[in-house]
Structures are given as structure tokens and as C-alpha cells.
Amino acid sequence: MSLPHALLGLIHYGPATGYELKATFDNSIHFFWNATLPQIYRTLSQMEEKGWLTLKVEHQNGKPSRKVYNVTKAGREEFKRWLSEPPEMPELRNAMLIKIFFGNHMQPSQFAAHLKAWQEHHENLLKRYEEEVPSVIQKCVLDTGAVDDAPYWALTLDYGKRMDRMVLEWCDEVLKRIKDKGRKDSGQKKSASLPKKWRQKLP
């Protein structure tokens, strides 16, 4: 995804400052595409140079001036053009899966600790999706009046919840396999320590 086009989409709902756009990012697009405040400010300047945005400085008594950005006709046309293009397929880069791929070279306890940390991360995400984000969507609808957009925002929320539930289910299954493997390995070691004639009688 292109950060300029994400910003065009957000400013499409109404004029905003860079700080306001960062706050909106943190409650929406952040869940699947992150951007820092310096990145946003730098990108906004580039977009203004391209004629996609206008900048209005609003002076405030006793406070720093506000730099408010608004979308131009050229910016709206660019946003529509980008939406019509086929999406780029995302490249999967997941350091956790690399660790799992080489999990045989770790102690089982360390392997399990990594999984439990990952599991906790997705549990927290899912909890936030279920408890916080729905009210954020409702507030955004009230603030922007974008009633027809809300079902599409909810689709991205549904994707996130389904993804986290899948990861949690997968972590449970892997932890169970690791536990079963540990029991099996322990049984084999115990059997190997017995006299040969005794081991032959074991199931």
C-alpha cells in the first residue's frame, strides 16, 4: 500500500493536520499498515508539491499554528486512480515463523516461551478488536458522516479478528504437540536407562 494514498483517503473525510492524521492512523489503518509521525509529515509535504493537497495555516492565540491539509481535485483523481489498480500482493516477512522453522535447534522450553509470547500478543489484539474498535468505528461515523463507509471498515476489523483467532488456535495446537513430544522423549529416555530385558517388555 502507498502511504500517500492512505493519507488521501483519510483527508477525503475532511481537512486535517498531520497530528490528527497520525491519531486517526493509530485507531484504524495502524492495525494493518503503520506510519510514524515524521513519515506522515514528510509525505504530506511531498503530496502538496504534487498538487494533491492544499495547505492552510491557521494561527492560534498562545498556541502553535495549525497546518491543515485538504484534498484537491487532482488528489481525488489520484486516489480514485490508485483504488482502481490491481492490489500488490503483500510479501510475508515473519521472524517468528523463521524461529519456528528452526525450532528443532532450540530447547523445548524456549520454543514454548516464544509461542506463548506470540499467543499473548494476538490475545491482546483480539481483545482490542472486540472491545475497543467497534466503538471507534461508531465514533468515526459520527465525526465524518461516512455511514456508507462503515461496513467496509468493519470488513477489515473482521479480517483482523479471524486472523487472530486462527493464530491462537494454531498456537494451542503447536503447544500441545510440543508437550506430547516432551512426554514421548522423556519416556524414551526412561526406557533407555532400563536393562535391556526390561525394555523389551515395555509397550
SULMO-V787882 format. One record per helix or strand. SS is the DSSP state (alpha for helix, beta for strand). FROM is the first residue (numbers start at 0). TO is the last residue. Records with the same first field share a line. If there is no record, write none. Layout:
SS=FROM-TO ; FROM-TO
This chain:
alpha=2-10 ; 17-25 ; 28-30 ; 36-48 ; 72-83 ; 94-100 ; 102-104 ; 107-143 ; 146-191 ; 195-198
beta=15-15 ; 52-59 ; 62-70
